[in-house]
Amino acid sequence: MNDLPSISWHDGKVRILDQTRLPEELIMLEISEYAAIIRAINTMSIRGAPAIGIAAAFGVVLSVWGASESDRATFLEQANQAIERFRKTRPTAKNLFWALERMRNTLAQHLNRPLREIKTALLKEAQHILKDDIERCQKIGQIGAALLTKSCGVLTHCNAGAL
């Protein structure tokens, strides 16, 4: 069975499965600005704490992706403003705060690097957060599968893993 990625990065844009349209429609949102990810979190197009955290991490990347690489102060202000705006989107989503802290730490660790390198480091961290979640979901599925019979049904809450 092929997994359906609910979130991914493609050529400077984030693709998100609009979960409000399931199960009737399969709609992928293509987002190029971080404010649209904030709206997607607020409208529950993205739901489940892990997906919210991943989306916010990619949103931080989008906040600086098109930024000038000659104005460090504005670049850093944009990244920090995005992090603060994301923190207010879903106060119960623990993965949100964890992912944003990882993005803030990545920013701090690369602070004196050229801005293009900071962009790349932020993208790599967001992709690592996504990869880590996929691996965790696969492990949960492997362990859980051993406990289920063929006649079982599974009801998930918050994190269904790959759809």
N, C-alpha and C positions, 0 to 999 in steps of 0.2 A: 504494500500500500504506500502511495506517495503522500508525504506530508504536505500540507498547505501552509506556507509561511504566512503568519498573521502580521508580520512586520519585517521589512527588509530595506536596505539602502541600495539605490540605483542611480548612478550618475548625478549626484548632488541632490537627490530627492529621496524622501522616505515614502515607501509604499505600505499602506496599512489596510488590513481587511476591516471593512465597516461592519462591526458586529451587530449594529442595530438593524441591519438588513437581513441577517440570517434568520431562519433557514430558507426564506423564500428566494433571496437573491444573493449572488456572490459578487460583491462590489469591492474593488480595490481603490482606495483613495491615494492619489499621488500628491504629496505635500512638499512644497519647496520653501515654506517659511514657518518658523517655529510657532507663531501665533495660531496657525491652523492646527498644529498638534495640540496646543492648549485647548482649542475649541473641541477637537475630537475627544480629548479626555473628559472635558466638561459635559459633552453631550452623550457620553458613553459609547461612542463609536469604537473607542479602545476601552476595554474593561479587563479586570483581573490585575492584581497588584504587580505581578512580574511584567506583563505587557505594558502597563502604565510606566513602570520604571525604565524599561527599554525605550519606549517612545520618547520619554523626557530626555534620556541620554542623547538620542538622535536629534531631538529638538535643540539641545545645547549646541550640537554640531551645526545645525542649520542657522542658529543665531549668528554665527561668525563665518559661515561657509563663503558667503559672497562679500565679506568685509574687506576693506582696503588693508593691504599688508604694509602700509606705511604709517598708519596712525595707531600706535600701540594703546594709548589711553582709551580711545573709542572702542577698539577691539575688546579690551578687557572689560570695559563698561557694558558692552553688549552681552558678553558671555555671562557676567555676573547678574545682570538684569534678567536674563532668560532663566537662570537658575532660581532666582527669587520668585519669578512669576510661576514657574513650574511647581515650586514648593507649596503654593497656595491652591493648586488645582484639586487635589484629593488627599485631605489630611489623614485618612485612615490607610492609605496605600503605603505600607512600610517599605516596599521595594522602591518606591518613588524617592524617598529620602536617601536610601542606601545608594541608589544609582547616581543621584545628584551629588552626593558626597564624593563618589568615585570620580565624577567629572570635575568637580572643584579641585580635588587632589591632583588630577592629571594636569589641570591648568596651572596649579601652583608649582608642580614639579618641572614644568617646561617654561616657566615665566620668562626666563632670560633668553630663550631660543627665538629664532626668527618666527614671525607670525604664521608663515606657511607651515612650518614644522609643528606649531601648536595646533593648527587645524588638523593636520594629519594625526597627531597624537590623540586628539579628542575623538576623531573618527575611529581610530583603532580601539580606543577604550570602549566606545559605544558598541562596536562590533564584538568586542570580547564579552561584554555584558550579555549581548544576544546569544553568542555561542555558548557561554556558560549556562544560560537558562535552557537552551535546547538540550544540552548534555544532561542537565539535572532532570528535565522532563522525560528524556529517554530512559534514564536510570529508574525513575519512579515507575514508568510503564513496564520496564523489564521485571522489576521486583513485584509489582502489582499483578502482572499477567500470571505469574506462578500461583497466585492465590485465587484466581477466578476460574470457574467452570464455563463451558460453552453456553450454558443457559443463563448466565449472569448478565445483568445490565449494570451500567456505571453511570452515576449522576455526579457531575463535577461542579464545584463552586470556585469561582475566582480564577483558577488556573487549570485549564484543560490540556495544557501542553500544546503540541502541534495539532492543528485542527484537521 
